[in-house]
Amino acid sequence: MKASATIPRRAVAAFTILELLVALAITLVMAGLMLAVTMNTMGLWRRQQAIHTGAASARQVLDLIERDLQTAIFRRDANRWLAADILDTGPALANHGWLVSGLTKPAGGGSLLPLPPPDAGGVARIEAARFGLSGVWLRFVATNVESGGSLPTVVAYQVARRPVTGDAVASNPAPIRYNLYRSAVSDTDTLANGYDVTSSAYNSTSNTPTSALSTAYRQPRNVTNPSHANLLASNVVDFGCWLYARDSTGELVRIFPATAGDSSHQAVGQSFAHDSRFPEVADVMLRLLSEEGATLVEAMESGRVVRPSSYPSDAAWWWAVVEANSAVFTRRIEIKGTAP
């Protein structure tokens, strides 16, 4: 009887467990590297997009301010045709529609530096200035508020800290933002209430702003307390200006702020004194937070994050975060209005 032939088994190629683990580790490392590159790229894209968006917003705001200031007018009388005031305390912001409870932008000097010291080149720059809680509260009379031109109209610019929606004094407000408002009184009300921008006719007796849905957004009270409908730009944490006049030689002389402690300039139409003269040139500054920065500031102010021990005070912490997450935009504007 023949013995049956043994059929050899074919070798089967396979990975060992060790090889599989090595391959998995390499795959995870590569995936991690790719994720890091993707996240860095997305972060760079978001930052660049924020810069582009902020620059576009600032350009639109500065274009409007330039248009208004270039048509500012005054007469040789005792009226105050332009006023620039820095409000740096909570009481000073009464009836401005401001929400000042809890941690806010530092007040009492923590945000007050209208005239910073000179830089290494010996030049004081408006980019380094800080204009108090509300930025500069700027009011003047302009003649180009309507698209086709208009009669003299009181215009006001100021920063207000308010909920994104709802009343400024709501008990449970929406997230808080710093916003720039532009109020323009109707020419009819301007004529009826006069051309002195510091007149009590333009005051407000309430801290609650008019709703954005209301049509009452061109009232005299909006000079002090702008309506939600007067919102011009969001996430503006500072707004300021330097004002200039020409001396007898034609050189520009800064008339506001004249000194480091100067917080007010009221231009009287008939005055030729620098401390009360109508300006001929203005440098305007905006500091805009990125959306990420605005979200972080809101979290800080609402108490959802705690100040790191590396910062000696809330003021130092607030400004460190803001300066790291904001950009400053400036423009020099010629004020062409003259006295009739």
MARBALO-672817 format. One line per field, with one value per atom (N, C-alpha, C): residue number from 1; y, z, x. Coordinates in pm, whole numbers, plus 50000, padded with zeros to 5 digits. Atoms other than C-alpha are relative to their C-alpha. Layout:
<sites>
i	NUM|...
Y	Y|...
Z	Z|...
X	X|...
</sites>
This chain:
<sites>
i	1|1|1|2|2|2|3|3|3|4|4|4|5|5|5|6|6|6|7|7|7|8|8|8|9|9|9|10|10|10|11|11|11|12|12|12|13|13|13|14|14|14|15|15|15|16|16|16|17|17|17|18|18|18|19|19|19|20|20|20|21|21|21|22|22|22|23|23|23|24|24|24|25|25|25|26|26|26|27|27|27|28|28|28|29|29|29|30|30|30|31|31|31|32|32|32|33|33|33|34|34|34|35|35|35|36|36|36|37|37|37|38|38|38|39|39|39|40|40|40|41|41|41|42|42|42|43|43|43|44|44|44|45|45|45|46|46|46|47|47|47|48|48|48|49|49|49|50|50|50|51|51|51|52|52|52|53|53|53|54|54|54|55|55|55|56|56|56|57|57|57|58|58|58|59|59|59|60|60|60|61|61|61|62|62|62|63|63|63|64|64|64|65|65|65|66|66|66|67|67|67|68|68|68|69|69|69|70|70|70|71|71|71|72|72|72|73|73|73|74|74|74|75|75|75|76|76|76|77|77|77|78|78|78|79|79|79|80|80|80|81|81|81|82|82|82|83|83|83|84|84|84|85|85|85|86|86|86|87|87|87|88|88|88|89|89|89|90|90|90|91|91|91|92|92|92|93|93|93|94|94|94|95|95|95|96|96|96|97|97|97|98|98|98|99|99|99|100|100|100|101|101|101|102|102|102|103|103|103|104|104|104|105|105|105|106|106|106|107|107|107|108|108|108|109|109|109|110|110|110|111|111|111|112|112|112|113|113|113|114|114|114|115|115|115|116|116|116|117|117|117|118|118|118|119|119|119|120|120|120|121|121|121|122|122|122|123|123|123|124|124|124|125|125|125|126|126|126|127|127|127|128|128|128|129|129|129|130|130|130|131|131|131|132|132|132|133|133|133|134|134|134|135|135|135|136|136|136|137|137|137|138|138|138|139|139|139|140|140|140|141|141|141|142|142|142|143|143|143|144|144|144|145|145|145|146|146|146|147|147|147|148|148|148|149|149|149|150|150|150|151|151|151|152|152|152|153|153|153|154|154|154|155|155|155|156|156|156|157|157|157|158|158|158|159|159|159|160|160|160|161|161|161|162|162|162|163|163|163|164|164|164|165|165|165|166|166|166|167|167|167|168|168|168|169|169|169|170|170|170|171|171|171|172|172|172|173|173|173|174|174|174|175|175|175|176|176|176|177|177|177|178|178|178|179|179|179|180|180|180|181|181|181|182|182|182|183|183|183|184|184|184|185|185|185|186|186|186|187|187|187|188|188|188|189|189|189|190|190|190|191|191|191|192|192|192|193|193|193|194|194|194|195|195|195|196|196|196|197|197|197|198|198|198|199|199|199|200|200|200|201|201|201|202|202|202|203|203|203|204|204|204|205|205|205|206|206|206|207|207|207|208|208|208|209|209|209|210|210|210|211|211|211|212|212|212|213|213|213|214|214|214|215|215|215|216|216|216|217|217|217|218|218|218|219|219|219|220|220|220|221|221|221|222|222|222|223|223|223|224|224|224|225|225|225|226|226|226|227|227|227|228|228|228|229|229|229|230|230|230|231|231|231|232|232|232|233|233|233|234|234|234|235|235|235|236|236|236|237|237|237|238|238|238|239|239|239|240|240|240|241|241|241|242|242|242|243|243|243|244|244|244|245|245|245|246|246|246|247|247|247|248|248|248|249|249|249|250|250|250|251|251|251|252|252|252|253|253|253|254|254|254|255|255|255|256|256|256|257|257|257|258|258|258|259|259|259|260|260|260|261|261|261|262|262|262|263|263|263|264|264|264|265|265|265|266|266|266|267|267|267|268|268|268|269|269|269|270|270|270|271|271|271|272|272|272|273|273|273|274|274|274|275|275|275|276|276|276|277|277|277|278|278|278|279|279|279|280|280|280|281|281|281|282|282|282|283|283|283|284|284|284|285|285|285|286|286|286|287|287|287|288|288|288|289|289|289|290|290|290|291|291|291|292|292|292|293|293|293|294|294|294|295|295|295|296|296|296|297|297|297|298|298|298|299|299|299|300|300|300|301|301|301|302|302|302|303|303|303|304|304|304|305|305|305|306|306|306|307|307|307|308|308|308|309|309|309|310|310|310|311|311|311|312|312|312|313|313|313|314|314|314|315|315|315|316|316|316|317|317|317|318|318|318|319|319|319|320|320|320|321|321|321|322|322|322|323|323|323|324|324|324|325|325|325|326|326|326|327|327|327|328|328|328|329|329|329|330|330|330|331|331|331|332|332|332|333|333|333|334|334|334|335|335|335|336|336|336|337|337|337|338|338|338|339|339|339|340|340|340
Y	49884|50000|50123|49878|50335|50099|49892|50602|50125|49878|50914|50111|49889|51217|50116|49884|51507|50128|49875|51836|50115|49891|52123|50118|49882|52418|50125|49874|52756|50103|49896|53030|50115|49889|53302|50126|49874|53661|50070|49931|53852|50094|49905|54145|49946|50035|54079|50112|49900|54263|50121|49891|54465|50093|49918|54578|50084|49926|54677|50119|49892|54881|50113|49898|55059|50082|49931|55137|50093|49917|55265|50125|49886|55486|50104|49908|55633|50074|49937|55696|50108|49902|55873|50124|49886|56089|50087|49924|56186|50073|49935|56257|50120|49889|56473|50118|49893|56666|50071|49940|56716|50085|49923|56831|50131|49879|57076|50101|49911|57216|50061|49951|57243|50105|49905|57415|50131|49879|57657|50080|49932|57733|50067|49942|57787|50120|49888|58007|50121|49891|58214|50062|49950|58239|50085|49922|58356|50134|49875|58615|50097|49916|58744|50051|49960|58747|50108|49900|58940|50134|49878|59191|50068|49946|59232|50060|49952|59266|50127|49882|59513|50120|49890|59723|50056|49955|59734|50079|49930|59833|50135|49874|60098|50101|49910|60241|50063|49947|60278|50103|49907|60444|50130|49881|60682|50081|49927|60769|50086|49926|60872|50115|49892|61070|50111|49900|61242|50083|49926|61334|50098|49912|61475|50117|49893|61670|50100|49908|61814|50099|49908|61974|50069|49933|62098|50151|49856|62465|50068|49920|62744|50144|49857|63109|50075|49917|63392|50051|49963|63388|49929|50057|63264|49854|50141|62916|49909|50103|62602|49909|50069|62456|49863|50131|62162|49976|50035|61980|49860|50131|61691|49979|50026|61546|49854|50136|61240|49968|50041|61066|49876|50108|60844|49947|50055|60766|49953|50047|60579|50110|49892|60885|50093|49912|61087|49942|50067|60830|49985|50006|60871|50052|49965|60883|49992|50025|60782|49861|50133|60437|49898|50087|60270|49897|50103|59944|49994|49988|59992|49907|50091|59715|49894|50106|59450|50051|49965|59444|50061|49932|59690|50051|49928|59884|50084|49930|60033|50149|49859|60375|50066|49929|60639|50014|49984|60680|49876|50123|60316|49994|49994|60397|50143|49858|60765|50040|49954|60868|50073|49931|61125|50051|49953|61247|49915|50090|60960|50064|49946|61028|49971|50021|61057|49861|50128|60738|50018|49994|60655|50107|49896|60901|50139|49869|61181|50054|49957|61191|49932|50056|61146|49956|50056|60925|49968|50023|60905|49851|50144|60527|49945|50046|60494|50065|49927|60719|49912|50063|60604|50112|49890|60811|49968|50018|60701|49892|50104|60488|50004|49992|60619|50046|49935|60735|50148|49859|61097|50009|49969|61216|50125|49894|61427|50047|49942|61664|50124|49882|61923|50017|49972|62078|49977|50034|61936|50033|49963|62009|49898|50101|61685|49868|50121|61437|49920|50068|61359|49970|50041|61192|50114|49889|61506|50131|49879|61752|50038|49967|61904|50135|49883|62201|49963|50032|62231|49900|50109|61923|49964|50042|61827|49851|50138|61506|49967|50041|61308|49860|50132|61016|49967|50046|60810|49848|50143|60459|49974|50042|60283|49850|50142|59948|49952|50041|59771|49853|50136|59429|49997|50015|59296|50030|49972|59309|50040|49965|59446|50133|49873|59742|49996|49991|59864|49973|50019|59835|49874|50125|59489|49925|50071|59273|49877|50117|58974|50025|49954|59131|49893|50082|58965|50029|49971|58948|50147|49857|59289|50027|49959|59466|50151|49858|59803|50040|49962|59980|50151|49859|60311|50041|49950|60512|50137|49869|60803|50047|49943|61016|50126|49879|61279|50051|49939|61507|50050|49946|61610|50149|49857|61953|50086|49926|62060|50015|49994|61972|50081|49919|62127|50148|49860|62454|50042|49967|62439|50008|50008|62358|50078|49916|62575|49925|50055|62519|49990|50022|62505|49852|50146|62134|49959|50031|62157|50041|49956|62287|49885|50102|62102|49942|50052|62058|49865|50125|61771|49896|50095|61595|49891|50108|61272|49987|50019|61203|49852|50144|60824|49928|50080|60563|49890|50103|60338|50055|49950|60383|49964|50030|60395|49872|50127|60059|50021|49995|59987|49993|50011|59915|50130|49873|60265|50093|49899|60545|50127|49883|60792|49992|50010|60780|50126|49873|61140|50112|49902|61313|50070|49929|61572|49917|50080|61325|49900|50098|61091|50053|49944|61332|49947|50055|61211|49850|50141|60872|49946|50045|60719|49882|50113|60482|49879|50119|60122|50016|49980|60233|50090|49915|60476|49924|50080|60187|50015|49983|60251|49885|50109|59980|49927|50082|59692|49978|50037|59599|50113|49883|59952|50031|49978|59976|50137|49864|60320|50082|49904|60624|50134|49874|60946|50092|49903|61257|50099|49885|61520|50112|49886|61866|50103|49906|62126|50129|49873|62490|50053|49944|62692|50129|49876|62960|50105|49889|63288|49965|50041|63109|49890|50107|62845|49862|50129|62568|49948|50060|62322|49995|50005|62354|49914|50085|62083|50078|49926|62248|49905|50102|61923|49864|49952|61764|50089|49906|62058|49950|50056|61879|49857|50139|61526|49989|50006|61614|50064|49933|61785|49898|50096|61605|50064|49935|61862|50115|49884|62106|50042|49946|62327|50120|49899|62535|50105|49888|62873|50073|49946|63024|50126|49871|63371|50001|50002|63256|49975|50025|63274|49940|50061|63133|49850|50141|62785|49909|50091|62638|50001|49997|62730|50032|49966|62766|49886|50102|62584|49940|50063|62327|50005|50003|62316|49863|50134|61963|49908|50099|61647|49871|50138|61320|49914|50086|61045|49860|50134|60707|49906|50106|60383|49881|50128|60071|49895|50103|59767|49866|50136|59432|49901|50112|59113|49932|50068|58896|49906|50085|58651|50084|49912|58940|50050|49953|59071|49891|50112|58727|49978|50018|58699|50111|49888|59046|49982|50022|58962|49891|50107|58641|50051|49941|58835|50085|49905|59103|49933|50071|58851|49905|50083|58660|49853|50140|58338|49955|50033|58355|50084|49934|58453|50062|49932|58700|49916|50072|58519|50079|49936|58592|50083|49925|58730|50147|49862|59048|50064|49939|59290|50058|49939|59433|49964|50022|59396|50094|49904|59709|49953|50050|59564|49880|50119|59236|50039|49959|59407|50058|49934|59622|49906|50097|59339|49914|50082|59124|50083|49915|59414|50033|49962|59523|49881|50120|59163|49957|50047|59124|50116|49886|59461|50065|49923|59691|50146|49857|60070|50057|49936|60274|50151|49854|60646|50068|49919|60920|50147|49854|61290|50060|49945|61495|50152|49856|61854|50044|49949|62041|50129|49892|62269|50109|49903|62450|50130|49869|62820|50080|49916|63089|50086|49917|63259|50147
Z	50000|50000|50000|50013|49895|50108|49901|50155|49927|50065|50077|50010|50004|49975|50087|49915|50220|49918|50077|50066|50088|49916|50197|50011|49981|50348|49942|50057|50175|50111|49900|50381|49981|50005|50464|50057|49956|50480|50096|49902|50787|50084|49911|51019|50142|49858|51369|50078|49916|51655|50020|49981|51705|49879|50122|51343|49991|50003|51368|50097|49902|51682|49951|50054|51516|49891|50109|51208|50055|49940|51428|50064|49937|51622|49897|50107|51302|49943|50054|51170|50093|49904|51490|50004|50001|51485|49877|50123|51122|50005|49988|51195|50093|49907|51490|49935|50071|51276|49900|50098|51005|50069|49927|51264|50050|49951|51413|49888|50116|51067|49960|50038|50988|50097|49900|51317|49992|50013|51274|49878|50122|50920|50020|49973|51034|50094|49910|51319|49928|50079|51079|49911|50087|50843|50079|49918|51125|50039|49961|51238|49883|50118|50886|49961|50031|50830|50098|49900|51157|49969|50035|51048|49881|50120|50709|50034|49962|50862|50083|49917|51124|49919|50084|50865|49914|50082|50642|50083|49911|50935|50041|49959|51052|49885|50115|50701|49978|50016|50678|50107|49891|51020|49979|50019|50947|49881|50115|50608|50042|49956|50779|50092|49912|51051|49918|50085|50786|49926|50072|50586|50092|49905|50896|50040|49953|51021|49890|50109|50680|49971|50021|50677|50130|49874|51039|49980|50016|51068|50137|49879|51327|49958|50019|51357|50107|49903|51535|50105|49892|51838|50127|49870|52198|50013|49994|52113|49994|50009|52153|49884|50125|51803|49991|49994|51888|50144|49865|52213|49997|49987|52296|50148|49857|52646|50023|49961|52801|50132|49880|53052|50057|49947|53288|50134|49877|53584|49973|50014|53625|50013|49988|53753|49878|50116|53452|49883|50109|53227|50028|49971|53393|49882|50109|53129|49862|50130|52851|49946|50046|52821|50021|49973|52970|50106|49897|53163|50067|49933|53424|50120|49885|53677|49977|50009|53756|49948|50057|53605|49863|50129|53317|49957|50042|53122|50117|49882|53389|49997|49987|53509|50101|49899|53739|49967|50042|53536|49938|50057|53440|49849|50145|53086|49950|50033|53082|49971|50044|52883|49866|50126|52626|49928|50060|52571|50053|49951|52605|49988|50009|52660|49863|50131|52350|49988|50024|52192|49988|50010|52126|49903|50096|51838|50047|49946|52062|49957|50051|51916|50080|49936|52109|49890|50105|51904|50054|49957|51923|50010|49994|51866|50141|49864|52222|50104|49907|52376|50048|49947|52592|50042|49985|52610|50098|49894|52928|49971|50010|52970|49867|50117|52681|49875|50110|52449|50005|50008|52343|49963|50035|52348|49914|50097|52033|49943|50056|51927|49919|50083|51651|49906|50095|51390|49859|50136|51037|49901|50104|50706|49888|50106|50511|50057|49936|50721|49904|50098|50450|49875|50119|50127|49900|50095|49927|50065|49926|50188|50089|49907|50471|50062|49916|50690|50120|49884|51001|50095|49918|51217|50106|49894|51553|49987|50012|51528|50124|49882|51819|49981|50001|51848|50142|49870|52161|50008|49973|52287|50116|49890|52503|50018|49966|52682|50024|49995|52624|49965|50046|52583|49849|50144|52229|49959|50025|52244|50133|49879|52491|50059|49934|52727|50074|49933|52877|50149|49856|53227|50031|49976|53191|50117|49883|53505|49962|50048|53305|49855|50135|53004|49912|50097|52689|50011|49996|52633|49972|50004|52669|49897|50096|52398|50012|50011|52358|49855|50135|52058|49980|50036|51878|49940|50045|51826|49935|50067|51590|50000|49994|51663|49915|50080|51424|50028|49971|51541|49870|50121|51279|49989|50016|51129|50060|49940|51252|50150|49856|51614|50030|49980|51577|49995|50010|51467|50122|49887|51748|50130|49873|52019|49999|50005|51901|49960|50053|51782|50103|49893|52119|50038|49981|52139|50146|49858|52517|50070|49943|52569|50070|49929|52817|49912|50092|52527|49941|50057|52412|50108|49892|52749|50000|49980|52844|50148|49859|53166|50033|49978|53129|49953|50042|53111|49901|50093|52891|49859|50137|52521|49926|50085|52261|49923|50071|52099|49855|50141|51759|49909|50080|51639|49998|49993|51729|49889|50099|51474|50067|49926|51749|50027|49984|51688|49953|50039|51575|50092|49903|51886|50067|49929|52080|50110|49891|52372|49953|50052|52145|49993|49994|52157|50124|49876|52515|50008|49986|52506|49865|50134|52158|50002|50018|52041|49951|50060|51950|49848|50145|51595|49957|50031|51617|50000|49997|51637|49868|50119|51397|49981|50011|51475|50133|49880|51721|50037|49947|51939|49991|49994|51950|50148|49858|52290|50030|49977|52240|49873|50110|52024|50051|49952|52047|49887|50100|51871|50063|49967|51886|49906|50079|51765|49986|50031|51603|49942|50066|51499|49949|50056|51300|50073|49939|51458|49893|50094|51296|49887|50105|51096|49910|50079|50961|50052|49943|51179|50085|49921|51341|50147|49855|51719|50059|49938|51919|50109|49901|52115|50090|49913|52257|49963|49864|52456|50002|49993|52533|50098|49900|52835|50030|49967|52976|50079|49919|53208|49935|50069|52949|49958|50032|52924|49936|50058|52765|49909|50089|52474|49949|50048|52400|49913|50098|52086|49991|50006|52117|49867|50135|51779|49988|50011|51853|50062|49929|52039|49905|50070|51906|50095|49903|52224|49976|50032|52181|50084|49914|52478|49973|50034|52327|49852|50142|51956|49920|50091|51675|49923|50062|51532|49848|50145|51177|49948|50036|51176|50119|49894|51371|49965|50009|51425|50072|49942|51489|50016|49969|51648|50038|49960|51675|50046|49961|51870|49990|50025|51744|50052|49956|51918|49890|50084|51715|50067|49941|51767|50112|49893|51967|50122|49890|52176|50073|49939|52234|50085|49924|52348|50127|49883|52584|50102|49909|52731|50069|49941|52784|50107|49901|52964|50125|49887|53184|50083|49929|53272|50066|49940|53344|50111|49891|53585|49964|50040|53382|49997|49989|53389|50112|49884|53678|49958|50032|53659|50040|49965|53642|50101|49895|53931|49945|50059|53689|49976|50019|53652|50136|49866|53947|50028|49979|53892|49885|50107|53692|49883|50106|53499|49908|50079|53391|49917|50071|53295|49883|50104|53100|49880|50111|52894|49930|50064|52832|49901|50090|52684|49881|50108|52483|49899|50092|52338|49918|50073|52238|49897|50087|52061|49931|50064|51899|49904|50093|51627|50007|49995|51619|49858|50132|51313|50021|49984|51270|49864|50122|51019|50038|49985|50991|49907|50074|50880|50005|50007|50763|50022|49973|50905|49918|50099|50622|50033|49967|50784|50050|49957|50839|50056|49945|51018|49889|50100|50793|50024
X	50084|50000|50089|49919|50140|49966|50023|50189|49954|50052|49998|50104|49902|50208|49953|50032|50224|50004|50008|50111|50052|49944|50321|49903|50086|50135|50068|49947|50171|50017|49974|50321|49901|50097|50063|50066|49940|50195|49905|50084|50065|50086|49931|50152|49996|49999|50256|49931|50065|50086|50092|49905|50403|50001|50000|50402|49873|50126|50035|50003|49993|50103|50091|49909|50396|49931|50071|50185|49892|50104|49903|50060|49936|50141|50044|49957|50284|49880|50121|49933|49947|50049|49832|50089|49909|50144|49976|50023|50081|49866|50131|49715|50008|49983|49817|50070|49928|50064|49909|50091|49804|49894|50099|49549|50059|49935|49798|50019|49982|49879|49867|50133|49509|49950|50045|49432|50078|49919|49722|49957|50044|49608|49865|50131|49250|50011|49980|49370|50055|49943|49580|49893|50106|49285|49901|50094|49054|50060|49937|49307|50006|49994|49355|49862|50136|48981|49953|50037|48934|50067|49929|49199|49933|50065|49032|49864|50133|48685|50011|49981|48808|50043|49953|48989|49888|50113|48681|49900|50093|48459|50056|49938|48705|50000|49999|48731|49863|50134|48353|49968|50025|48335|50078|49917|48623|49953|50054|48473|49881|50118|48150|50038|49954|48327|50065|49935|48536|49896|50104|48226|49930|50068|48059|50089|49912|48361|50035|49967|48440|49888|50111|48097|49957|50031|48105|50005|50008|48011|49993|50020|48008|49978|50019|47914|50076|49929|48093|49901|50091|47865|50045|49964|47862|49962|50038|47730|50122|49896|47939|49963|50034|47940|50067|49934|48166|50043|49955|48237|50059|49935|48470|50028|49986|48445|50036|49962|48609|49931|50073|48379|50067|49918|48575|49953|50056|48349|49857|50137|48023|49898|50098|47832|49998|49996|47950|49921|50071|47779|49850|50143|47438|49920|50092|47162|50064|49939|47400|49964|50037|47241|50110|49885|47550|49967|50007|47562|50136|49871|47835|50013|49992|47763|50107|49901|48026|50133|49871|48373|49980|50013|48397|50136|49881|48652|50050|49949|48882|49970|50032|48767|50092|49922|48910|50147|49861|49227|50062|49944|49284|49992|50013|49174|50016|49991|49262|50144|49868|49568|49982|50030|49452|50124|49875|49806|50114|49895|50057|50137|49864|50427|50060|49938|50647|50064|49936|50777|50150|49854|51141|50047|49965|51137|49965|50033|51017|49865|50131|50665|49889|50119|50340|49904|50085|50108|49861|50138|49731|49970|50021|49754|50020|49972|49886|49910|50086|49620|49884|50121|49328|49904|50095|49011|49887|50097|48837|49897|50102|48526|49927|50087|48320|50072|49933|48593|49964|50038|48551|49853|50138|48192|50006|49978|48210|49867|50122|47930|50036|49978|47918|49881|50108|47690|50054|49957|47719|49889|50097|47548|49991|50008|47579|49953|50050|47384|49913|50084|47130|50081|49924|47239|50015|49992|47164|50038|49970|47286|49884|50106|47089|50024|49985|47028|50087|49915|47249|49935|50050|47212|50104|49909|47365|50030|49953|47570|50083|49924|47717|50056|49935|47961|50040|49953|48029|49994|50001|48102|49905|50088|47841|50011|49995|47860|49858|50140|47531|49985|50031|47371|49985|50015|47367|49857|50141|46987|49936|50072|46735|50042|49972|46742|50133|49870|47067|49988|50017|46920|49920|50073|46764|50064|49949|46797|50081|49926|46923|50040|49971|47092|50066|49930|47220|50151|49856|47600|50031|49969|47763|50110|49898|47961|50022|49970|48131|49975|50040|47981|50012|49993|48021|49865|50128|47704|50017|50005|47638|49855|50135|47334|49995|50022|47202|49860|50129|46923|49939|50064|46668|50029|49971|46732|49889|50111|46387|50021|49975|46471|50126|49879|46817|49965|50041|46660|49919|50086|46405|50078|49928|46662|50132|49882|46949|50126|49876|47304|50111|49903|47478|49994|50005|47572|50008|49998|47615|49870|50127|47261|49929|50079|47039|49891|50102|46796|50042|49949|47020|50034|49979|47030|49894|50096|46856|49971|50038|46668|49980|50016|46673|50125|49885|46948|49961|50047|46733|49998|50000|46805|49871|50115|46531|50025|49988|46465|50040|49962|46614|49878|50121|46261|49920|50073|46147|50047|49962|46143|50052|49955|46239|50149|49855|46614|50071|49938|46673|49953|50046|46549|50117|49892|46752|50064|49946|46792|50105|49906|46989|50143|49864|47284|50072|49944|47338|49981|50036|47164|49956|50037|47176|49904|50090|46907|50078|49939|46989|50010|49997|46910|50114|49886|47204|50133|49877|47454|50076|49916|47742|50097|49903|47999|50010|49989|48030|50146|49868|48328|50102|49911|48471|50023|49973|48639|50060|49951|48789|49983|50019|48720|50050|49945|48913|50039|49955|49030|50096|49917|49299|49958|50046|49199|50113|49892|49425|49944|50026|49417|50135|49875|49671|50036|49954|49884|50025|49980|49988|50094|49906|50258|49942|50061|50019|50030|49968|50159|49883|50106|49919|50042|49979|49890|49889|50102|49714|49929|50078|49431|49921|50060|49284|50057|49973|49422|50123|49887|49644|50105|49910|49793|49956|50032|49798|49870|50121|49510|49878|50109|49291|49894|50105|48957|49877|50117|48727|50044|49981|48719|49864|50126|48421|50030|49964|48457|49890|50092|48286|50021|49989|48210|50081|49933|48348|50140|49873|48661|50118|49875|49016|50104|49909|49174|50008|49982|49319|49911|50075|49133|49849|50143|48793|49978|50006|48864|49942|50051|48689|50119|49882|48936|49997|49987|49065|50042|49954|49209|49973|50020|49129|50071|49954|49313|49897|50103|49057|50055|49950|49130|49887|50092|48931|50082|49941|49030|49890|50100|48838|50047|49975|48825|49965|50041|48826|49881|50115|48520|50046|49946|48733|50034|49966|48860|49877|50124|48508|49936|50055|48395|50080|49915|48692|49976|50026|48632|49865|50133|48264|50007|49984|48366|50072|49929|48609|49906|50084|48355|49879|50113|48079|50044|49949|48305|50016|49986|48326|50145|49858|48705|50059|49939|48931|50133|49876|49216|50120|49877|49553|50083|49921|49786|50115|49890|50044|49966|50041|49839|49973|50013|49856|49862|50131|49507|49907|50097|49187|50024|49973|49280|50113|49887|49615|49960|50048|49448|49911|50095|49168|50073|49932|49400|50099|49910|49650|49924|50082|49373|49952|50052|49229|50110|49893|49562|50048|49958|49642|49895|50109|49306|49927|50062|49244|50098|49917|49371|49956|50027|49395|50005|50009|49293|49989|49999|49356|49981|50010|49286|50008|49997|49369|49895|50114|49069|50007|50008|49054|49856|50133|48757|49983|50004|48656|49899|50104|48365|50059|49955|48409|49883|50106|48219|49941|50064|47961|50028
</sites>
